[in-house]
Amino acid sequence: MKGGIKMNNSLVKILIEAKKLNKWIPAKFLVKYDIQRINLSKLEDDGLILTMKEESDGLVLKLTLKGYHHFNK
């Protein structure tokens, strides 16, 4: 658990590495890391992630700078 938000450690590492590379990650590739159990709207409201719908990949997400610092402790 990171800062009160329960998230798979592998998922956290993937999001942190993607932020370092300034890349968006399709949510469909994160299903095996239980992304569907995460309240993305809450994380977005808290300013920790950005979400966007793309025509080719569907929902994509990326950590904000605040999210990077929050999860990279």
mmJSON file of the N, C-alpha and C atoms, coordinates in Angstrom:
{"data_MODEL":{"atom_site":{
"group_PDB":["ATOM","ATOM","ATOM","ATOM","ATOM","ATOM","ATOM","ATOM","ATOM","ATOM","ATOM","ATOM","ATOM","ATOM","ATOM","ATOM","ATOM","ATOM","ATOM","ATOM","ATOM","ATOM","ATOM","ATOM","ATOM","ATOM","ATOM","ATOM","ATOM","ATOM","ATOM","ATOM","ATOM","ATOM","ATOM","ATOM","ATOM","ATOM","ATOM","ATOM","ATOM","ATOM","ATOM","ATOM","ATOM","ATOM","ATOM","ATOM","ATOM","ATOM","ATOM","ATOM","ATOM","ATOM","ATOM","ATOM","ATOM","ATOM","ATOM","ATOM","ATOM","ATOM","ATOM","ATOM","ATOM","ATOM","ATOM","ATOM","ATOM","ATOM","ATOM","ATOM","ATOM","ATOM","ATOM","ATOM","ATOM","ATOM","ATOM","ATOM","ATOM","ATOM","ATOM","ATOM","ATOM","ATOM","ATOM","ATOM","ATOM","ATOM","ATOM","ATOM","ATOM","ATOM","ATOM","ATOM","ATOM","ATOM","ATOM","ATOM","ATOM","ATOM","ATOM","ATOM","ATOM","ATOM","ATOM","ATOM","ATOM","ATOM","ATOM","ATOM","ATOM","ATOM","ATOM","ATOM","ATOM","ATOM","ATOM","ATOM","ATOM","ATOM","ATOM","ATOM","ATOM","ATOM","ATOM","ATOM","ATOM","ATOM","ATOM","ATOM","ATOM","ATOM","ATOM","ATOM","ATOM","ATOM","ATOM","ATOM","ATOM","ATOM","ATOM","ATOM","ATOM","ATOM","ATOM","ATOM","ATOM","ATOM","ATOM","ATOM","ATOM","ATOM","ATOM","ATOM","ATOM","ATOM","ATOM","ATOM","ATOM","ATOM","ATOM","ATOM","ATOM","ATOM","ATOM","ATOM","ATOM","ATOM","ATOM","ATOM","ATOM","ATOM","ATOM","ATOM","ATOM","ATOM","ATOM","ATOM","ATOM","ATOM","ATOM","ATOM","ATOM","ATOM","ATOM","ATOM","ATOM","ATOM","ATOM","ATOM","ATOM","ATOM","ATOM","ATOM","ATOM","ATOM","ATOM","ATOM","ATOM","ATOM","ATOM","ATOM","ATOM","ATOM","ATOM","ATOM","ATOM","ATOM","ATOM","ATOM","ATOM","ATOM","ATOM","ATOM","ATOM","ATOM","ATOM"],
"id":[1,2,3,4,5,6,7,8,9,10,11,12,13,14,15,16,17,18,19,20,21,22,23,24,25,26,27,28,29,30,31,32,33,34,35,36,37,38,39,40,41,42,43,44,45,46,47,48,49,50,51,52,53,54,55,56,57,58,59,60,61,62,63,64,65,66,67,68,69,70,71,72,73,74,75,76,77,78,79,80,81,82,83,84,85,86,87,88,89,90,91,92,93,94,95,96,97,98,99,100,101,102,103,104,105,106,107,108,109,110,111,112,113,114,115,116,117,118,119,120,121,122,123,124,125,126,127,128,129,130,131,132,133,134,135,136,137,138,139,140,141,142,143,144,145,146,147,148,149,150,151,152,153,154,155,156,157,158,159,160,161,162,163,164,165,166,167,168,169,170,171,172,173,174,175,176,177,178,179,180,181,182,183,184,185,186,187,188,189,190,191,192,193,194,195,196,197,198,199,200,201,202,203,204,205,206,207,208,209,210,211,212,213,214,215,216,217,218,219],
"type_symbol":["N","C","C","N","C","C","N","C","C","N","C","C","N","C","C","N","C","C","N","C","C","N","C","C","N","C","C","N","C","C","N","C","C","N","C","C","N","C","C","N","C","C","N","C","C","N","C","C","N","C","C","N","C","C","N","C","C","N","C","C","N","C","C","N","C","C","N","C","C","N","C","C","N","C","C","N","C","C","N","C","C","N","C","C","N","C","C","N","C","C","N","C","C","N","C","C","N","C","C","N","C","C","N","C","C","N","C","C","N","C","C","N","C","C","N","C","C","N","C","C","N","C","C","N","C","C","N","C","C","N","C","C","N","C","C","N","C","C","N","C","C","N","C","C","N","C","C","N","C","C","N","C","C","N","C","C","N","C","C","N","C","C","N","C","C","N","C","C","N","C","C","N","C","C","N","C","C","N","C","C","N","C","C","N","C","C","N","C","C","N","C","C","N","C","C","N","C","C","N","C","C","N","C","C","N","C","C","N","C","C","N","C","C","N","C","C","N","C","C"],
"label_atom_id":["N","CA","C","N","CA","C","N","CA","C","N","CA","C","N","CA","C","N","CA","C","N","CA","C","N","CA","C","N","CA","C","N","CA","C","N","CA","C","N","CA","C","N","CA","C","N","CA","C","N","CA","C","N","CA","C","N","CA","C","N","CA","C","N","CA","C","N","CA","C","N","CA","C","N","CA","C","N","CA","C","N","CA","C","N","CA","C","N","CA","C","N","CA","C","N","CA","C","N","CA","C","N","CA","C","N","CA","C","N","CA","C","N","CA","C","N","CA","C","N","CA","C","N","CA","C","N","CA","C","N","CA","C","N","CA","C","N","CA","C","N","CA","C","N","CA","C","N","CA","C","N","CA","C","N","CA","C","N","CA","C","N","CA","C","N","CA","C","N","CA","C","N","CA","C","N","CA","C","N","CA","C","N","CA","C","N","CA","C","N","CA","C","N","CA","C","N","CA","C","N","CA","C","N","CA","C","N","CA","C","N","CA","C","N","CA","C","N","CA","C","N","CA","C","N","CA","C","N","CA","C","N","CA","C","N","CA","C","N","CA","C","N","CA","C","N","CA","C","N","CA","C","N","CA","C"],
"label_alt_id":[null,null,null,null,null,null,null,null,null,null,null,null,null,null,null,null,null,null,null,null,null,null,null,null,null,null,null,null,null,null,null,null,null,null,null,null,null,null,null,null,null,null,null,null,null,null,null,null,null,null,null,null,null,null,null,null,null,null,null,null,null,null,null,null,null,null,null,null,null,null,null,null,null,null,null,null,null,null,null,null,null,null,null,null,null,null,null,null,null,null,null,null,null,null,null,null,null,null,null,null,null,null,null,null,null,null,null,null,null,null,null,null,null,null,null,null,null,null,null,null,null,null,null,null,null,null,null,null,null,null,null,null,null,null,null,null,null,null,null,null,null,null,null,null,null,null,null,null,null,null,null,null,null,null,null,null,null,null,null,null,null,null,null,null,null,null,null,null,null,null,null,null,null,null,null,null,null,null,null,null,null,null,null,null,null,null,null,null,null,null,null,null,null,null,null,null,null,null,null,null,null,null,null,null,null,null,null,null,null,null,null,null,null,null,null,null,null,null,null],
"label_comp_id":["MET","MET","MET","LYS","LYS","LYS","GLY","GLY","GLY","GLY","GLY","GLY","ILE","ILE","ILE","LYS","LYS","LYS","MET","MET","MET","ASN","ASN","ASN","ASN","ASN","ASN","SER","SER","SER","LEU","LEU","LEU","VAL","VAL","VAL","LYS","LYS","LYS","ILE","ILE","ILE","LEU","LEU","LEU","ILE","ILE","ILE","GLU","GLU","GLU","ALA","ALA","ALA","LYS","LYS","LYS","LYS","LYS","LYS","LEU","LEU","LEU","ASN","ASN","ASN","LYS","LYS","LYS","TRP","TRP","TRP","ILE","ILE","ILE","PRO","PRO","PRO","ALA","ALA","ALA","LYS","LYS","LYS","PHE","PHE","PHE","LEU","LEU","LEU","VAL","VAL","VAL","LYS","LYS","LYS","TYR","TYR","TYR","ASP","ASP","ASP","ILE","ILE","ILE","GLN","GLN","GLN","ARG","ARG","ARG","ILE","ILE","ILE","ASN","ASN","ASN","LEU","LEU","LEU","SER","SER","SER","LYS","LYS","LYS","LEU","LEU","LEU","GLU","GLU","GLU","ASP","ASP","ASP","ASP","ASP","ASP","GLY","GLY","GLY","LEU","LEU","LEU","ILE","ILE","ILE","LEU","LEU","LEU","THR","THR","THR","MET","MET","MET","LYS","LYS","LYS","GLU","GLU","GLU","GLU","GLU","GLU","SER","SER","SER","ASP","ASP","ASP","GLY","GLY","GLY","LEU","LEU","LEU","VAL","VAL","VAL","LEU","LEU","LEU","LYS","LYS","LYS","LEU","LEU","LEU","THR","THR","THR","LEU","LEU","LEU","LYS","LYS","LYS","GLY","GLY","GLY","TYR","TYR","TYR","HIS","HIS","HIS","HIS","HIS","HIS","PHE","PHE","PHE","ASN","ASN","ASN","LYS","LYS","LYS"],
"label_asym_id":["A","A","A","A","A","A","A","A","A","A","A","A","A","A","A","A","A","A","A","A","A","A","A","A","A","A","A","A","A","A","A","A","A","A","A","A","A","A","A","A","A","A","A","A","A","A","A","A","A","A","A","A","A","A","A","A","A","A","A","A","A","A","A","A","A","A","A","A","A","A","A","A","A","A","A","A","A","A","A","A","A","A","A","A","A","A","A","A","A","A","A","A","A","A","A","A","A","A","A","A","A","A","A","A","A","A","A","A","A","A","A","A","A","A","A","A","A","A","A","A","A","A","A","A","A","A","A","A","A","A","A","A","A","A","A","A","A","A","A","A","A","A","A","A","A","A","A","A","A","A","A","A","A","A","A","A","A","A","A","A","A","A","A","A","A","A","A","A","A","A","A","A","A","A","A","A","A","A","A","A","A","A","A","A","A","A","A","A","A","A","A","A","A","A","A","A","A","A","A","A","A","A","A","A","A","A","A","A","A","A","A","A","A","A","A","A","A","A","A"],
"label_entity_id":["1","1","1","1","1","1","1","1","1","1","1","1","1","1","1","1","1","1","1","1","1","1","1","1","1","1","1","1","1","1","1","1","1","1","1","1","1","1","1","1","1","1","1","1","1","1","1","1","1","1","1","1","1","1","1","1","1","1","1","1","1","1","1","1","1","1","1","1","1","1","1","1","1","1","1","1","1","1","1","1","1","1","1","1","1","1","1","1","1","1","1","1","1","1","1","1","1","1","1","1","1","1","1","1","1","1","1","1","1","1","1","1","1","1","1","1","1","1","1","1","1","1","1","1","1","1","1","1","1","1","1","1","1","1","1","1","1","1","1","1","1","1","1","1","1","1","1","1","1","1","1","1","1","1","1","1","1","1","1","1","1","1","1","1","1","1","1","1","1","1","1","1","1","1","1","1","1","1","1","1","1","1","1","1","1","1","1","1","1","1","1","1","1","1","1","1","1","1","1","1","1","1","1","1","1","1","1","1","1","1","1","1","1","1","1","1","1","1","1"],
"label_seq_id":[1,1,1,2,2,2,3,3,3,4,4,4,5,5,5,6,6,6,7,7,7,8,8,8,9,9,9,10,10,10,11,11,11,12,12,12,13,13,13,14,14,14,15,15,15,16,16,16,17,17,17,18,18,18,19,19,19,20,20,20,21,21,21,22,22,22,23,23,23,24,24,24,25,25,25,26,26,26,27,27,27,28,28,28,29,29,29,30,30,30,31,31,31,32,32,32,33,33,33,34,34,34,35,35,35,36,36,36,37,37,37,38,38,38,39,39,39,40,40,40,41,41,41,42,42,42,43,43,43,44,44,44,45,45,45,46,46,46,47,47,47,48,48,48,49,49,49,50,50,50,51,51,51,52,52,52,53,53,53,54,54,54,55,55,55,56,56,56,57,57,57,58,58,58,59,59,59,60,60,60,61,61,61,62,62,62,63,63,63,64,64,64,65,65,65,66,66,66,67,67,67,68,68,68,69,69,69,70,70,70,71,71,71,72,72,72,73,73,73],
"pdbx_PDB_ins_code":[null,null,null,null,null,null,null,null,null,null,null,null,null,null,null,null,null,null,null,null,null,null,null,null,null,null,null,null,null,null,null,null,null,null,null,null,null,null,null,null,null,null,null,null,null,null,null,null,null,null,null,null,null,null,null,null,null,null,null,null,null,null,null,null,null,null,null,null,null,null,null,null,null,null,null,null,null,null,null,null,null,null,null,null,null,null,null,null,null,null,null,null,null,null,null,null,null,null,null,null,null,null,null,null,null,null,null,null,null,null,null,null,null,null,null,null,null,null,null,null,null,null,null,null,null,null,null,null,null,null,null,null,null,null,null,null,null,null,null,null,null,null,null,null,null,null,null,null,null,null,null,null,null,null,null,null,null,null,null,null,null,null,null,null,null,null,null,null,null,null,null,null,null,null,null,null,null,null,null,null,null,null,null,null,null,null,null,null,null,null,null,null,null,null,null,null,null,null,null,null,null,null,null,null,null,null,null,null,null,null,null,null,null,null,null,null,null,null,null],
"Cartn_x":[0.845,0.0,0.885,0.637,1.41,0.512,0.804,0.055,-1.441,-1.878,-3.298,-4.011,-3.305,-3.904,-3.307,-4.153,-3.68,-3.494,-2.24,-1.941,-0.844,-0.964,0.022,1.399,2.437,3.783,4.32,4.019,4.462,3.798,2.53,1.816,2.446,2.785,3.432,4.753,5.549,6.843,6.659,5.663,5.394,5.007,4.117,3.679,4.837,5.703,6.857,7.817,8.111,9.026,8.434,7.131,6.478,6.556,6.413,6.509,7.91,8.929,10.317,10.527,9.834,9.958,8.931,8.066,6.998,6.068,5.678,4.829,3.482,2.459,1.128,1.068,0.324,0.19,-1.279,-1.556,-2.935,-3.366,-4.517,-5.031,-5.224,-5.515,-5.746,-4.504,-3.316,-2.087,-1.821,-2.609,-2.402,-3.426,-4.281,-5.336,-4.727,-3.632,-3.038,-2.446,-2.334,-1.857,-3.015,-4.229,-5.444,-5.785,-5.506,-5.848,-7.349,-8.15,-9.605,-10.08,-9.25,-9.613,-9.282,-8.564,-8.15,-9.22,-9.534,-10.48,-9.72,-9.669,-8.909,-9.476,-10.786,-11.406,-10.921,-10.779,-10.29,-8.848,-8.014,-6.621,-6.526,-7.4,-7.415,-7.888,-8.928,-9.416,-8.351,-7.529,-6.452,-5.224,-5.281,-4.168,-2.972,-3.195,-2.087,-1.871,-2.933,-2.8,-3.604,-3.27,-4.049,-4.599,-5.821,-6.391,-6.877,-6.867,-7.286,-7.791,-8.782,-9.261,-8.656,-8.0,-7.427,-8.201,-8.317,-9.066,-8.439,-7.126,-6.461,-6.277,-5.975,-5.656,-6.725,-7.776,-8.797,-8.287,-8.556,-8.144,-6.641,-5.966,-4.534,-4.337,-3.255,-3.005,-1.524,-1.267,0.094,0.082,1.144,1.27,1.518,0.976,1.332,2.638,3.224,4.419,4.111,2.938,2.497,2.363,1.805,1.662,3.013,3.921,5.28,5.918,5.84,6.437,5.68,4.375,3.552,3.908,4.055,4.291,5.766,6.656,8.084,8.771,8.309,8.872,9.785],
"Cartn_y":[-1.181,0.0,1.237,2.125,3.357,4.534,5.258,6.468,6.266,5.105,4.871,4.314,4.154,3.615,2.24,1.211,-0.152,-0.395,-0.69,-0.898,-1.954,-2.821,-3.848,-3.2,-3.745,-3.164,-3.144,-4.175,-4.207,-3.091,-2.845,-1.763,-0.414,-0.214,1.038,1.218,0.145,0.228,0.561,-0.055,0.211,1.671,2.186,3.579,4.555,4.24,5.105,5.119,3.942,3.876,4.59,4.432,5.112,6.626,7.101,8.543,9.034,8.257,8.637,8.781,7.952,7.981,8.888,9.507,10.373,9.64,8.426,7.585,7.324,7.21,6.798,5.285,4.651,3.198,2.826,1.998,1.522,0.683,0.981,0.26,-1.221,-1.55,-2.953,-3.821,-3.22,-3.969,-4.12,-3.45,-3.474,-4.336,-5.016,-5.841,-6.925,-7.539,-8.605,-8.078,-6.765,-6.137,-5.549,-6.006,-5.604,-4.122,-3.537,-2.127,-1.902,-2.925,-2.787,-2.617,-2.965,-2.811,-1.417,-0.636,0.698,1.711,2.613,3.683,4.802,4.698,5.665,7.071,7.176,8.499,9.183,8.407,8.97,9.427,8.603,8.987,10.237,10.314,11.485,12.719,12.561,13.676,14.16,13.225,13.577,14.137,14.177,14.737,13.817,12.5,11.552,10.922,10.836,10.29,11.137,10.954,11.516,10.338,10.45,9.424,10.091,9.311,9.827,8.637,8.862,7.801,8.026,6.983,7.015,6.049,6.403,5.566,4.185,4.126,2.84,1.997,2.614,1.871,1.917,2.676,2.819,3.725,3.363,4.169,4.044,5.175,5.208,6.068,5.795,6.588,6.833,7.834,8.235,8.95,8.758,9.471,10.95,11.769,13.187,13.303,14.477,14.694,14.44,14.898,14.658,13.151,12.415,10.976,10.265,10.754,10.186,10.307,11.477,11.68,10.908,10.8,10.071,8.579,7.968,6.531,6.151,7.076,6.789,7.162,6.512,6.805,5.691],
"Cartn_z":[0.0,0.0,0.0,-0.928,-1.041,-0.737,0.327,0.659,0.772,1.293,1.479,0.258,-0.84,-2.06,-2.302,-2.288,-2.483,-3.977,-4.356,-5.765,-5.868,-6.837,-7.122,-7.303,-6.631,-6.714,-8.142,-8.914,-10.314,-11.112,-10.828,-11.505,-11.174,-9.919,-9.5,-10.246,-10.325,-11.025,-12.504,-13.132,-14.552,-14.749,-13.907,-14.031,-13.797,-12.844,-12.564,-13.748,-14.298,-15.45,-16.667,-16.875,-17.994,-17.816,-16.592,-16.318,-16.637,-16.26,-16.557,-18.064,-18.843,-20.301,-20.966,-20.141,-20.626,-21.6,-21.22,-22.07,-21.409,-22.256,-21.823,-21.91,-21.003,-21.002,-21.215,-22.216,-22.395,-21.196,-20.639,-19.473,-19.783,-21.031,-21.393,-21.153,-21.154,-20.889,-19.395,-18.579,-17.133,-16.403,-17.144,-16.535,-15.642,-16.072,-15.255,-13.951,-13.823,-12.584,-11.779,-12.066,-11.341,-11.476,-12.615,-12.835,-12.698,-13.01,-12.931,-11.485,-10.502,-9.093,-8.557,-9.327,-8.9,-9.3,-8.407,-8.705,-9.426,-10.753,-11.546,-11.422,-11.286,-11.129,-9.865,-8.788,-7.515,-7.668,-8.312,-8.53,-9.401,-10.388,-11.265,-10.499,-9.676,-8.854,-7.874,-7.382,-6.452,-7.168,-8.5,-9.275,-9.386,-9.219,-9.25,-10.626,-11.422,-12.777,-13.759,-15.014,-16.113,-16.905,-17.372,-18.243,-19.519,-20.577,-21.874,-22.686,-23.523,-24.409,-25.781,-26.276,-27.62,-28.5,-29.746,-30.681,-30.828,-30.911,-31.154,-29.897,-28.762,-27.551,-26.47,-26.674,-25.633,-24.522,-23.293,-22.154,-21.94,-21.872,-21.569,-20.335,-19.611,-18.417,-18.207,-17.376,-17.071,-15.726,-14.958,-13.69,-13.93,-13.079,-13.073,-12.283,-12.262,-11.457,-9.977,-9.55,-8.174,-7.91,-8.866,-8.742,-8.705,-9.507,-9.538,-8.151,-7.562,-6.24,-5.159,-5.311,-4.346,-4.306,-5.467,-5.534,-5.512,-5.818,-5.891,-4.578,-3.497,-2.167,-1.737],
"occupancy":[1.0,1.0,1.0,1.0,1.0,1.0,1.0,1.0,1.0,1.0,1.0,1.0,1.0,1.0,1.0,1.0,1.0,1.0,1.0,1.0,1.0,1.0,1.0,1.0,1.0,1.0,1.0,1.0,1.0,1.0,1.0,1.0,1.0,1.0,1.0,1.0,1.0,1.0,1.0,1.0,1.0,1.0,1.0,1.0,1.0,1.0,1.0,1.0,1.0,1.0,1.0,1.0,1.0,1.0,1.0,1.0,1.0,1.0,1.0,1.0,1.0,1.0,1.0,1.0,1.0,1.0,1.0,1.0,1.0,1.0,1.0,1.0,1.0,1.0,1.0,1.0,1.0,1.0,1.0,1.0,1.0,1.0,1.0,1.0,1.0,1.0,1.0,1.0,1.0,1.0,1.0,1.0,1.0,1.0,1.0,1.0,1.0,1.0,1.0,1.0,1.0,1.0,1.0,1.0,1.0,1.0,1.0,1.0,1.0,1.0,1.0,1.0,1.0,1.0,1.0,1.0,1.0,1.0,1.0,1.0,1.0,1.0,1.0,1.0,1.0,1.0,1.0,1.0,1.0,1.0,1.0,1.0,1.0,1.0,1.0,1.0,1.0,1.0,1.0,1.0,1.0,1.0,1.0,1.0,1.0,1.0,1.0,1.0,1.0,1.0,1.0,1.0,1.0,1.0,1.0,1.0,1.0,1.0,1.0,1.0,1.0,1.0,1.0,1.0,1.0,1.0,1.0,1.0,1.0,1.0,1.0,1.0,1.0,1.0,1.0,1.0,1.0,1.0,1.0,1.0,1.0,1.0,1.0,1.0,1.0,1.0,1.0,1.0,1.0,1.0,1.0,1.0,1.0,1.0,1.0,1.0,1.0,1.0,1.0,1.0,1.0,1.0,1.0,1.0,1.0,1.0,1.0,1.0,1.0,1.0,1.0,1.0,1.0,1.0,1.0,1.0,1.0,1.0,1.0],
"B_iso_or_equiv":[0.0,0.0,0.0,0.0,0.0,0.0,0.0,0.0,0.0,0.0,0.0,0.0,0.0,0.0,0.0,0.0,0.0,0.0,0.0,0.0,0.0,0.0,0.0,0.0,0.0,0.0,0.0,0.0,0.0,0.0,0.0,0.0,0.0,0.0,0.0,0.0,0.0,0.0,0.0,0.0,0.0,0.0,0.0,0.0,0.0,0.0,0.0,0.0,0.0,0.0,0.0,0.0,0.0,0.0,0.0,0.0,0.0,0.0,0.0,0.0,0.0,0.0,0.0,0.0,0.0,0.0,0.0,0.0,0.0,0.0,0.0,0.0,0.0,0.0,0.0,0.0,0.0,0.0,0.0,0.0,0.0,0.0,0.0,0.0,0.0,0.0,0.0,0.0,0.0,0.0,0.0,0.0,0.0,0.0,0.0,0.0,0.0,0.0,0.0,0.0,0.0,0.0,0.0,0.0,0.0,0.0,0.0,0.0,0.0,0.0,0.0,0.0,0.0,0.0,0.0,0.0,0.0,0.0,0.0,0.0,0.0,0.0,0.0,0.0,0.0,0.0,0.0,0.0,0.0,0.0,0.0,0.0,0.0,0.0,0.0,0.0,0.0,0.0,0.0,0.0,0.0,0.0,0.0,0.0,0.0,0.0,0.0,0.0,0.0,0.0,0.0,0.0,0.0,0.0,0.0,0.0,0.0,0.0,0.0,0.0,0.0,0.0,0.0,0.0,0.0,0.0,0.0,0.0,0.0,0.0,0.0,0.0,0.0,0.0,0.0,0.0,0.0,0.0,0.0,0.0,0.0,0.0,0.0,0.0,0.0,0.0,0.0,0.0,0.0,0.0,0.0,0.0,0.0,0.0,0.0,0.0,0.0,0.0,0.0,0.0,0.0,0.0,0.0,0.0,0.0,0.0,0.0,0.0,0.0,0.0,0.0,0.0,0.0,0.0,0.0,0.0,0.0,0.0,0.0],
"pdbx_formal_charge":[null,null,null,null,null,null,null,null,null,null,null,null,null,null,null,null,null,null,null,null,null,null,null,null,null,null,null,null,null,null,null,null,null,null,null,null,null,null,null,null,null,null,null,null,null,null,null,null,null,null,null,null,null,null,null,null,null,null,null,null,null,null,null,null,null,null,null,null,null,null,null,null,null,null,null,null,null,null,null,null,null,null,null,null,null,null,null,null,null,null,null,null,null,null,null,null,null,null,null,null,null,null,null,null,null,null,null,null,null,null,null,null,null,null,null,null,null,null,null,null,null,null,null,null,null,null,null,null,null,null,null,null,null,null,null,null,null,null,null,null,null,null,null,null,null,null,null,null,null,null,null,null,null,null,null,null,null,null,null,null,null,null,null,null,null,null,null,null,null,null,null,null,null,null,null,null,null,null,null,null,null,null,null,null,null,null,null,null,null,null,null,null,null,null,null,null,null,null,null,null,null,null,null,null,null,null,null,null,null,null,null,null,null,null,null,null,null,null,null],
"auth_seq_id":[1,1,1,2,2,2,3,3,3,4,4,4,5,5,5,6,6,6,7,7,7,8,8,8,9,9,9,10,10,10,11,11,11,12,12,12,13,13,13,14,14,14,15,15,15,16,16,16,17,17,17,18,18,18,19,19,19,20,20,20,21,21,21,22,22,22,23,23,23,24,24,24,25,25,25,26,26,26,27,27,27,28,28,28,29,29,29,30,30,30,31,31,31,32,32,32,33,33,33,34,34,34,35,35,35,36,36,36,37,37,37,38,38,38,39,39,39,40,40,40,41,41,41,42,42,42,43,43,43,44,44,44,45,45,45,46,46,46,47,47,47,48,48,48,49,49,49,50,50,50,51,51,51,52,52,52,53,53,53,54,54,54,55,55,55,56,56,56,57,57,57,58,58,58,59,59,59,60,60,60,61,61,61,62,62,62,63,63,63,64,64,64,65,65,65,66,66,66,67,67,67,68,68,68,69,69,69,70,70,70,71,71,71,72,72,72,73,73,73],
"auth_comp_id":["MET","MET","MET","LYS","LYS","LYS","GLY","GLY","GLY","GLY","GLY","GLY","ILE","ILE","ILE","LYS","LYS","LYS","MET","MET","MET","ASN","ASN","ASN","ASN","ASN","ASN","SER","SER","SER","LEU","LEU","LEU","VAL","VAL","VAL","LYS","LYS","LYS","ILE","ILE","ILE","LEU","LEU","LEU","ILE","ILE","ILE","GLU","GLU","GLU","ALA","ALA","ALA","LYS","LYS","LYS","LYS","LYS","LYS","LEU","LEU","LEU","ASN","ASN","ASN","LYS","LYS","LYS","TRP","TRP","TRP","ILE","ILE","ILE","PRO","PRO","PRO","ALA","ALA","ALA","LYS","LYS","LYS","PHE","PHE","PHE","LEU","LEU","LEU","VAL","VAL","VAL","LYS","LYS","LYS","TYR","TYR","TYR","ASP","ASP","ASP","ILE","ILE","ILE","GLN","GLN","GLN","ARG","ARG","ARG","ILE","ILE","ILE","ASN","ASN","ASN","LEU","LEU","LEU","SER","SER","SER","LYS","LYS","LYS","LEU","LEU","LEU","GLU","GLU","GLU","ASP","ASP","ASP","ASP","ASP","ASP","GLY","GLY","GLY","LEU","LEU","LEU","ILE","ILE","ILE","LEU","LEU","LEU","THR","THR","THR","MET","MET","MET","LYS","LYS","LYS","GLU","GLU","GLU","GLU","GLU","GLU","SER","SER","SER","ASP","ASP","ASP","GLY","GLY","GLY","LEU","LEU","LEU","VAL","VAL","VAL","LEU","LEU","LEU","LYS","LYS","LYS","LEU","LEU","LEU","THR","THR","THR","LEU","LEU","LEU","LYS","LYS","LYS","GLY","GLY","GLY","TYR","TYR","TYR","HIS","HIS","HIS","HIS","HIS","HIS","PHE","PHE","PHE","ASN","ASN","ASN","LYS","LYS","LYS"],
"auth_asym_id":["A","A","A","A","A","A","A","A","A","A","A","A","A","A","A","A","A","A","A","A","A","A","A","A","A","A","A","A","A","A","A","A","A","A","A","A","A","A","A","A","A","A","A","A","A","A","A","A","A","A","A","A","A","A","A","A","A","A","A","A","A","A","A","A","A","A","A","A","A","A","A","A","A","A","A","A","A","A","A","A","A","A","A","A","A","A","A","A","A","A","A","A","A","A","A","A","A","A","A","A","A","A","A","A","A","A","A","A","A","A","A","A","A","A","A","A","A","A","A","A","A","A","A","A","A","A","A","A","A","A","A","A","A","A","A","A","A","A","A","A","A","A","A","A","A","A","A","A","A","A","A","A","A","A","A","A","A","A","A","A","A","A","A","A","A","A","A","A","A","A","A","A","A","A","A","A","A","A","A","A","A","A","A","A","A","A","A","A","A","A","A","A","A","A","A","A","A","A","A","A","A","A","A","A","A","A","A","A","A","A","A","A","A","A","A","A","A","A","A"],
"auth_atom_id":["N","CA","C","N","CA","C","N","CA","C","N","CA","C","N","CA","C","N","CA","C","N","CA","C","N","CA","C","N","CA","C","N","CA","C","N","CA","C","N","CA","C","N","CA","C","N","CA","C","N","CA","C","N","CA","C","N","CA","C","N","CA","C","N","CA","C","N","CA","C","N","CA","C","N","CA","C","N","CA","C","N","CA","C","N","CA","C","N","CA","C","N","CA","C","N","CA","C","N","CA","C","N","CA","C","N","CA","C","N","CA","C","N","CA","C","N","CA","C","N","CA","C","N","CA","C","N","CA","C","N","CA","C","N","CA","C","N","CA","C","N","CA","C","N","CA","C","N","CA","C","N","CA","C","N","CA","C","N","CA","C","N","CA","C","N","CA","C","N","CA","C","N","CA","C","N","CA","C","N","CA","C","N","CA","C","N","CA","C","N","CA","C","N","CA","C","N","CA","C","N","CA","C","N","CA","C","N","CA","C","N","CA","C","N","CA","C","N","CA","C","N","CA","C","N","CA","C","N","CA","C","N","CA","C","N","CA","C","N","CA","C","N","CA","C","N","CA","C","N","CA","C","N","CA","C"],
"pdbx_PDB_model_num":[1,1,1,1,1,1,1,1,1,1,1,1,1,1,1,1,1,1,1,1,1,1,1,1,1,1,1,1,1,1,1,1,1,1,1,1,1,1,1,1,1,1,1,1,1,1,1,1,1,1,1,1,1,1,1,1,1,1,1,1,1,1,1,1,1,1,1,1,1,1,1,1,1,1,1,1,1,1,1,1,1,1,1,1,1,1,1,1,1,1,1,1,1,1,1,1,1,1,1,1,1,1,1,1,1,1,1,1,1,1,1,1,1,1,1,1,1,1,1,1,1,1,1,1,1,1,1,1,1,1,1,1,1,1,1,1,1,1,1,1,1,1,1,1,1,1,1,1,1,1,1,1,1,1,1,1,1,1,1,1,1,1,1,1,1,1,1,1,1,1,1,1,1,1,1,1,1,1,1,1,1,1,1,1,1,1,1,1,1,1,1,1,1,1,1,1,1,1,1,1,1,1,1,1,1,1,1,1,1,1,1,1,1,1,1,1,1,1,1]
}}}
